Every structure is written in C-alpha cells, then in structure tokens.
Amino acid sequence: MLSEKGKYASATENRRFVWAEIVWPLILELNDVSFTLKQYQKKRDEVCIKKKIDVSTTSRGLVSLMQKEILLKENLLYSIHYRLIPYMRLRADCDYATAIHEVRIK
C-alpha cells in the first residue's frame, strides 16, 4: 500500500482544490470572468488560514489550471475559459469535473 500519491495525483488534487476553494468562489465573489494575481493571492491566503493549510499546498494549482486551459492569462489578468461564462452568469456550482469537461469539448 502506498502512503504517498504520485505526482500526477497530487497535481490533480491541487488543481481541484485551487479551482473549488479559491478560483471559482473568487469568480462568483467578483461576478467577473477575470481576476488579478493580487486578488487571487488574497483569496488564497484567506482560504489557507480558514482551512489551516500551508500556502505551499496550493502551489502550482494556478499554473496547472492554465496548462489545462481552464484559466487563460493575458497581461496581468487571469480569466476563465469562455465556455464557463454561462455558469458564472447563473452563479451555478461549477466543480472541477464540469470545468474540465466544458473546456475539452471542441
């Protein structure tokens, strides 16, 4: 029995956490499709304090979401994929599985 996850499982777990606990709530809070790095960091810090987890646990989560094209970066703004905008407008729950599914539909 393995006590530690492989690097791919950890990356997915980090991505899911960052999406569910930081990015999507931030999008709904701002009621906007985009946010700045400062806004992200403020939300991340709040979540980490509230959940009593180390900030390093969320490391690479943001970058990982960009690699999966759920988030896009343009200049100093991060924005959600255009297929996720209807979820934001409806203020719907958009979990990681839904987000990745929507982004992968071509």
Secondary structure, 3 states (H helix, E strand, C coil): CCCCCCHHHHHHHHHHHHHHHHHHHHHHHHCCCEEEHHHHHHHHHHHHHHHCCCHHHHCCHHHHHHHCCCEEEECCEEEECHHHHHHHHCCCCCCHHHHHHHHHCC
